[in-house]
Amino acid sequence: MTILDKRTAVASAALLAVIATGATAGKDGSNSGPLRCEIRDTVQGDAILLEPVVYADRSISGTYTVSVSGGGTAGSASIRQGGAFEAGPGIPAPLGTMSVGANGAAYDVKLKVTAGGTSVSCVKQVSGAT
């Protein structure tokens, strides 16, 4: 194997590792590792209910920030909140519920969780019916 072949093999392996990591991370959050997050969304009538949630493999406490931005024909929303949480195995930590207008609206939701020296982020785009 030549030096160029070895470099190509190493680069290919690194690219494959990045692709595999992206495939397991999920579109709306970190769903692997000791600290994970999720952004749940449910359309109920004229509203989209947003619920950020933290999961942990061991008892842990930390902080979070969540922001929502976007809107539709009826107006726009800009929400930012944060605080402390506690989570543990089998005890997910819901971080509150937010409600935004659904009719023709689209929102970017970002959640950042920090605990035990680790930070994870979840990003999700949600939209309501027109």
C-alpha positions in Angstrom: 0.0 0.0 0.0 1.4 3.4 -1.0 1.4 6.5 1.3 -1.4 8.0 -0.9 -3.5 4.8 -0.5 -3.0 4.9 3.3 -4.0 8.6 3.4 -7.1 7.8 1.3 -8.0 4.9 3.6 -7.6 7.1 6.7 -9.7 9.9 5.2 -12.4 7.5 4.1 -12.6 5.9 7.6 -12.8 9.4 9.2 -15.6 10.4 6.8 -17.5 7.2 7.5 -17.2 7.8 11.2 -18.7 11.3 10.8 -21.5 10.0 8.6 -22.3 7.2 11.1 -22.3 9.7 14.0 -24.7 12.0 12.1 -27.0 9.1 11.3 -27.4 8.2 15.0 -27.8 11.7 16.4 -31.3 12.1 15.1 -32.8 15.2 13.4 -33.9 16.9 16.6 -31.3 16.2 19.2 -28.8 14.2 20.9 -30.1 10.7 21.5 -27.0 8.8 22.5 -24.6 9.3 25.4 -25.0 9.8 29.1 -26.8 13.2 28.6 -29.4 13.5 25.9 -32.1 16.0 24.8 -35.3 16.0 22.8 -37.7 18.7 21.5 -41.2 17.3 21.4 -43.8 19.1 19.3 -47.6 18.6 19.1 -50.1 20.6 17.0 -53.3 21.1 18.9 -55.8 23.3 17.0 -54.3 26.7 16.4 -51.2 26.1 18.5 -48.0 24.1 18.4 -47.0 22.9 21.9 -43.2 22.6 22.4 -41.7 20.5 25.2 -37.9 20.3 25.6 -36.8 17.2 27.6 -33.5 16.0 29.1 -32.5 12.4 29.6 -29.6 11.1 31.7 -28.0 7.7 32.4 -27.2 8.7 36.0 -28.6 11.2 38.5 -27.4 14.6 37.4 -28.3 18.3 37.8 -27.5 21.1 35.4 -28.8 24.0 33.4 -30.5 24.6 30.1 -31.5 27.3 27.7 -34.2 27.0 25.1 -35.0 29.5 22.4 -37.8 29.7 19.8 -37.9 32.0 16.9 -40.0 32.3 13.8 -43.6 32.9 12.9 -46.1 33.1 10.2 -48.8 35.3 8.7 -50.3 36.1 12.2 -47.0 37.4 13.6 -43.7 36.3 15.0 -42.4 34.8 18.2 -39.1 35.1 20.0 -38.9 33.1 23.2 -35.9 32.5 25.4 -35.9 30.7 28.7 -33.6 28.7 30.9 -33.0 27.4 34.3 -31.9 24.4 36.4 -33.0 20.8 36.0 -32.5 17.4 37.6 -32.7 14.1 35.7 -31.7 10.5 36.1 -32.1 7.0 34.7 -35.8 6.5 34.0 -36.6 10.0 35.2 -36.6 12.4 32.1 -36.7 16.0 33.0 -39.4 18.0 31.1 -38.2 21.6 30.9 -41.6 23.3 30.6 -44.1 23.7 27.8 -44.4 26.6 25.4 -47.2 27.4 23.0 -46.9 29.2 19.7 -49.3 29.9 16.8 -49.6 27.1 14.3 -51.5 28.5 11.3 -48.9 28.7 8.5 -46.1 29.3 10.9 -42.6 27.8 11.1 -40.2 28.0 14.1 -36.6 27.2 14.9 -36.3 25.6 18.4 -32.8 25.3 20.0 -32.1 23.6 23.3 -28.7 23.6 25.0 -28.2 21.4 28.1 -25.1 21.5 30.4 -24.5 19.1 33.2 -21.5 17.3 34.7 -19.0 19.1 32.5 -20.9 18.0 29.3 -23.0 20.0 27.0 -25.5 18.7 24.4 -27.7 20.6 21.9 -30.9 19.9 20.1 -32.2 21.8 17.1 -35.6 21.3 15.5 -37.7 23.1 13.0 -41.4 22.8 13.5 -44.4 24.1 11.5 -48.1 24.3 11.8 -50.9 23.5 9.3 -51.9 26.2 6.9 
